[in-house]
Amino acid sequence: MRNDTILVVEDDQPILDLIAKYLTAEGFTVYTALDGSSALKQARAIKPNLIVLDVMLPGMDGLEVCRRIQQESDVYVLMLTARAEEVDKIVGLSVGADDYLTKPFSPRELVARVKAILRRDRKRDGREATPPERQTLSFEDLEINADAHEVSYKSKPVDLTQREFELLYTLAEQPGRVFSRDQLLEQVWGHDFAGIDRVVDVTVGILRRKLEDDPANPILIQTVRGIGYKFVAHRTKN
């Protein structure tokens, strides 16, 4: 029997009860929430190992809940969506989710996905939960402080999710190196990532909107056609 704690966030009571029933039967400790505000409060109070999070919630939607939670912790998130369009899956994963399921789904499949994520054994995508010490990266207009998990651009703070920060650090740590999408997926999302590789493009697009003066004509993160991306800037100090 497991002792992991799961928070299930779903506004459809029968679906919520069904998910909770199956997870409880597998030995998980299950908490529930019917809306985004309650989910945030519960997540802060109980600090779950994993959150099953529906996209379509009353008030604050699941994507916003995921963004806020990922700014505060590195908890695993499995997102549920009733819409099968690829864009929903991509956007959900770009805000820090680890996997997704499209409704309708089998409760047994959901349990299997939860177990697969938690088998990462408290490691986030192949890295230790507390990563080895990394240096601050300083450029002319950009500073990336790995210890404080802070980024500033032109002396102004930039709010990034865990995934966005890791992708930026990976690129900026080796300026000029061209990374393929597969390499970025491996290093940032992990070898057992179950999603789609276009999540890299979406996350790069988000970084450009937050960091570039003209996101349509990026300077810092450039596309290398047919291969992937590279970071273009000169370090100002070690």
C-alpha positions, -999 to 999 in steps of 0.1 A, spaced: 0 0 0 12 35 -8 14 65 15 16 92 -12 -9 121 -9 -30 130 -39 -51 162 -44 -79 157 -69 -94 189 -83 -126 184 -104 -158 203 -104 -179 173 -116 -188 156 -83 -195 121 -97 -161 121 -116 -144 135 -85 -158 107 -63 -149 81 -89 -113 92 -91 -110 95 -54 -125 60 -50 -100 43 -73 -69 62 -59 -80 54 -23 -83 17 -32 -47 18 -43 -36 31 -9 -32 67 -17 -43 94 8 -68 115 -12 -79 151 -7 -104 168 -30 -114 202 -42 -142 214 -65 -127 247 -77 -94 265 -83 -93 287 -52 -99 257 -29 -73 237 -48 -46 264 -41 -55 265 -4 -54 227 -1 -22 224 -20 -5 249 3 -19 232 34 -13 195 27 17 197 2 5 167 -19 29 145 -38 7 148 -69 -23 168 -81 -49 155 -105 -62 188 -120 -91 194 -143 -86 222 -169 -122 234 -169 -129 247 -134 -153 274 -122 -136 308 -116 -99 302 -118 -93 275 -144 -69 246 -141 -41 262 -162 -40 292 -139 -40 269 -109 -11 249 -123 9 281 -131 5 294 -95 12 260 -79 44 255 -100 56 289 -89 55 278 -53 65 241 -55 77 213 -77 47 191 -71 37 166 -99 6 176 -119 -16 153 -140 -41 174 -160 -75 164 -172 -92 180 -202 -125 175 -219 -112 190 -251 -91 168 -274 -75 196 -294 -37 194 -293 -33 230 -283 -50 223 -249 -25 195 -242 5 217 -252 -6 247 -232 -13 225 -201 21 209 -202 38 243 -208 26 256 -175 44 228 -156 21 197 -159 38 164 -161 12 145 -181 -24 148 -193 -55 126 -199 -83 135 -222 -119 128 -210 -135 103 -211 -108 82 -196 -105 49 -178 -100 53 -140 -76 24 -142 -56 44 -168 -55 74 -145 -42 53 -117 -16 38 -139 -5 73 -150 -3 85 -114 19 55 -104 41 61 -134 47 97 -125 54 89 -88 78 61 -98 102 89 -105 110 85 -68 110 121 -58 132 130 -87 119 156 -111 124 143 -146 156 124 -139 171 152 -117 174 152 -79 146 172 -62 174 193 -48 197 198 -78 235 203 -75 247 238 -70 246 259 -102 261 292 -108 244 325 -115 244 333 -153 249 370 -161 245 386 -194 243 423 -205 205 426 -199 197 392 -183 206 376 -150 196 340 -141 201 332 -104 198 295 -100 200 294 -62 172 319 -57 153 306 -88 151 343 -100 154 359 -134 157 396 -142 157 412 -176 168 449 -178 168 450 -140 131 439 -138 120 406 -123 106 380 -147 81 355 -134 88 320 -148 74 286 -140 97 257 -131 97 244 -167 103 278 -182 132 285 -158 148 251 -165 145 255 -203 160 290 -201 189 279 -178 196 249 -200 199 271 -231 218 300 -214 243 278 -197 259 270 -230 255 301 -252 258 294 -289 251 256 -286 223 243 -308 199 221 -289 175 198 -307 139 195 -295 147 159 -284 177 171 -264 156 198 -246 129 173 -239 154 149 -224 171 176 -202 141 196 -191 111 173 -193 129 140 -188 133 108 -207 100 94 -194 79 124 -206 47 111 -221 36 143 -240 44 157 -274 76 174 -285 58 206 -296 57 216 -259 92 228 -264 81 252 -291 53 265 -270 75 270 -240 102 288 -261 74 311 -274 64 319 -238 100 327 -228 103 350 -259 72 369 -249 86 374 -214 122 382 -223 124 395 -258 117 432 -268 103 419 -301 91 383 -296 85 380 -334 121 387 -341 139 372 -311 175 380 -302 182 359 -271 166 326 -281 170 319 -318 155 292 -340 179 270 -359 158 257 -388 154 219 -390 173 214 -357 161 234 -327 171 264 -306 202 282 -294 208 310 -268 227 340 -282 243 363 -257 277 369 -242 284 363 -205 295 394 -186 310 375 -156 313 340 -142 
